[in-house]
Amino acid sequence: MNPQNYNFNLPEELIAHVPAEPRDSARLLIYSVKTDEIMLDTFAHLSRYLPTRSLLVFNDTQVVPARLELMKLTGGTVRILFLINEWRTEVRADGVKKGLIKGLPDRKLTIGDRLYFNHKAIVEVVDQKNEEFSFRLHITEDEFEKICQTHGQTPLPPYIHTSLNEEEARSKYQTVFASKPASVAAPTASLHFTSVVLESLTAKGIDKTSVTLPVGRGTLSPSTAESLRDKRLHSEPIQVGSESAEKIKQAKLDKHIVVSAGTTATRTLEATAEYILKGEGYTGETSLMITPSYDFKIVDAMITNFHLPNTSLIMLVDAFLKDKGAKKSWRDLYDRAIAEKFRFYSFGDAMLII
C-alpha cells in the first residue's frame, strides 16, 4: 500500500480556517452504502439520517492548551507543544516520583537543558528521538497543568490560519461534551454537535455513550512506509468504561446501528472489540492502524470530517467503505465534496457514511 494512493488536490480556498457558526450549520454529506445515494444537508439535521434506536458513540476527550513558551538559560525562548496524553511517572532509586512528558519544540534543544517559566525551572530535557523530546518535570503535574490552563495556547493544527483569539480558540476547538482533559487535538467530527442536535437525537430515540482516546501523535502522524508495513500507529491511551461496553454490546445483540462520531471513536471501538462484545470495559493503549481490508466488528456507521491527504485517517475511511461493500470509493465522495465546495479539515464540514 502506497500513501500516495490517498493523495488529492484541494483548492486552497476550501481549507476551513474558522468553524461554522453556529456549529451545527456546518454542511453534511450523507452517503448511503445500501442505496449508493449521496445527499447534502446541514449537520443540524443529523437525526433525520440515523435510524431510531441507533447508538451514537463519542470520544469525550478534552483539548488542553498545552503549547507553552518557555525560557532557556541563555535567555532565548522556545515554544513547545507538550503531548499531554503521554504522561509517565519515573520512580527514582530514592523513591521520589517525577513526571515525564514528551513534547515537540520549535527549535533546537540539547539533553540536559532546563527550561524556565517565571524564572523557575519547570522541565529538563532528558531524551530525544527525531523531532520528539522527552522532558522531566521539576514541578508537580498539577502545577504544570495549571500553567497550561493559565498561560498555554490551544494547539490548533498548523494549516489553520485563524483570527480567533485564545479565548475563542479554547471554546471553538472543543466539543460541547468534552470532559477528560488529555488531548492535543480535538476529535473534529464531534465539533459540529450542539445541545440542539443532541436533543433532536434524544427525541428520535437515539441513544448515546462515550469512550476516551486522548488525541496525540498516533492520530496526527502522517502515514509512512514503516507504519504501513507494521500496520501500527504511535501508541495512544484508550479507555472504555464498563457501562459503555455493556451498552454497546447490547446494541450489537439487538442489531441496532452503532454510529461512531469520528475516527478516534472508531479506532477505540475496534481496538477494544473483544472486550466490548463481552460487555467488559478496557483501559490500556492502542496503536491500531485501520487499512483495507479490515473487518469492522463494532462500527456500523461513521461520522467523519474531510481529512488531509496521504493520512491514516483517509485509509480508515477507505477501509470502512470497502468493508461495508460500498460502490463509491473515498475518492468519489471527496471529489463530490470538492465539487460542492464543502469545507475541509479540522474546522470543515462533515460526512455521514451509513
Helices and strands as residue ranges (DSSP letters): G 3-6, G 12-14, G 23-25, E 27-32, E 37-42, G 43-49, E 55-59, E 61-63, E 67-72, E 77-91, E 97-105, E 114-117, E 120-129, E 132-137, H 141-151, H 166-172, E 180-183, G 188-192, H 195-203, E 207-211, H 217-220, H 225-230, E 232-240, H 242-253, E 258-261, H 263-271, H 273-276, E 282-288, E 301-305, H 312-323, H 330-339, E 350-353
